[in-house]
């Protein structure tokens, strides 16, 4: 009790000192009002704060935008509470100094809703216009493009005089031109504005041009706007094509990851492994367990999870091969049923251990967000990493199969088991290793998929059909076929989807594969020669 | 001989006492059937409701039961298998002679129960939000009808957020398709242009949302404020919100309002990408009323887990149960016809500080709440209707059901009465 009193006293003195520094009574009153005001009446308070003390309020607005602004119930002091690595960090909003922790009961969160967030973002942008960082200025300008009013434009005009960064100047010109185009009474000025805007890809520019084409009275301006708009649309279409291609590649990489393990067990060994999906699921659950064990280092968890998932799924794969599949050699139907049984057992096992509910796997910060190339084209980072990861795994697998003695043995056994045996290769061991390798890769796929979809007992079921589809389409026993098939199906799917919708797109792809297999039963790249028998 | 006699006496005595005990038991309990899936895909959601009913029964028994008798739960497991729902209902009504049934989650399971419960004149309380277009004499619908969830949510977006363009995104099955049909004609009646509405359906468990989110972004980037009304079901929501977050679509730009994302669904996922998006329900755990806090505390101690959450269908079960208890007390019997008539017009307090009233059409009056998703998996109320909205069994925005009303009181006593032809059309569902 005494402790908390002392803390409160500290807080109070700190706040008083900041209040003294700004020496503005009404700001102080507004800050207290902020803690009591109703959500739908908060905007005027924030507006007044911005007008009073713009740049000083920046940390407050940022904290509020992030939903980390709290106040002490007893004296209405504001503070920021942020959860870092599972621990709460208490800091002073304005100075950023660390504060003593307070009991949860003593503080209350200041709530925000979408309207407030929107206002805060715009307000921060207005304040940031005169920031010292060129990047912040650029960001501020971009977010202000959608609501240009006279005062903002005047600020931009006055700031432009001293601006040195070229891309910021360009954006300022765009803003000024946009304002001129929609507000200027002079046709020449509007024409000039259209010329300045020519070649910009921003969405706001496009919308403005569309409305100009529709409403413009002056023929010259209208023609210029039409021309700009046409070339703009052309460029946007090109970028959208690239975007679609990326989506296709990304879907293809997911298919590749899911299928490449199967390409080994099914393609090379000829085992119809219905439990392949569950190997993926085990990999995803390994990620979950790793994150549970290291909750403070989510950013690094994947690097631990990838090799671990390989080991977990790989050793389960070896166990299955030694325990079940070995005894069913050359009996595909029985293998199919047995592995299907194993898949059900594994699913139920996971349900019993982890509960039937989906588990929460967090995305590391470096995998969230997107790579913005221009206003039209942005590639999501998680997809980009997964695409790279899929290609890496594929490359490694090729290396193992073509450059190592294990690979040599695997290929030998796949081509002619008896001859390989006669040459002194321990086919039993090679079988177990191959199956373990295929399963291990499925486990690594699971780590990647945990970043895209739900981690639950049914995860594997969703991918088993797709995996078989890719392997069969690509040609059984051919890794390159799997690669080509995965990307073909991914891209085809993503190009059909916008036209027909997601449901019909997958049906069309399936029908296409059925027809294709009718024509070429051995897939895209059939094996030739004696190995094919 | 003597021994034999005593033995005989004992046996007779024992059997006699057994008999009387049995008789007492039969006389003194009221059987409450619980028809929720405890295994299969729906077990995730429905097990919670089974526990809720058991909790309510336990509490009622502590208060001394009902009409001087103890309540006895009869729990059966229809295993997420729709035809089995009908079989288990028959079992509950004929073998167990249950006086009332609390159960079902999906619409298809309710439709499967419907003919049996009507044939055997049972009583079912259905606690989940649904697409409407139904009213049976033997069913009380304690979840939301479309006008108690979807339409107020759209009103909120339209009036408070000035939304002008609409994406109606859903999973491809009955509930989203019917709801979207209702919403589409509602939006058009409000003057929204055809090309400002985009409708999109995806398969169950869809996980690759890249193109759809890009489409939504493009659709929303044309200068008018855009919102997504989502009837996307279950698992598919997580990758959808993740993709929105990754492509930089924030809740301030394009808010998503969902009808099937609640506390229970949020408890298993990473909520970071969802913060600020909206959900529409009739109850949130975060509502601060004394009655709600007591309910949450009771639930946590009953389930012996401090982390469990409460949700909207649980409140609907709570209201349904309390209402049934009150109706039985009012009627003085558990006879279905008498209880059914006693139900109409009854009011019990709901958990959000208002009262729930049973209307003539077997639907409840409920408040509609819009909440924003918070980073702790709870929903904060940002808007709510003034007072309660009366549930509408037949939507006024669908051509086929515009003229239909449901009124289970004399003289109409019909679930689908046509106000134009003045006839009970008999057009069932």
Interface residues (C-beta under 8 A of the other chain):
Chain A: X39 X67 X111 X113 X114 X115 X117 X118 X121 X203 X204 X207 X210 X211 X243 X244 X247 X250 X251 X254 X356 X357 X358 X359 X360 X361 X362 X363 X368 X369 X370 X372 X378 X380 X381 X382 X383 X452 X453 X454 X456 X458 X462 X494 X497 X498 X501 X502 X503 X506
Chain B: X43 X44 X160 X161 X172 X200 X201 X202 X203 X205 X206 X207 X208 X210 X211 X212 X214 X215 X221 X222 X223 X235 X238 X239 X242 X243 X245 X246 X247 X248 X250 X251 X252 X255 X267 X268 X269 X270 X272 X275 X276 X278 X372 X374 X375 X380 X382
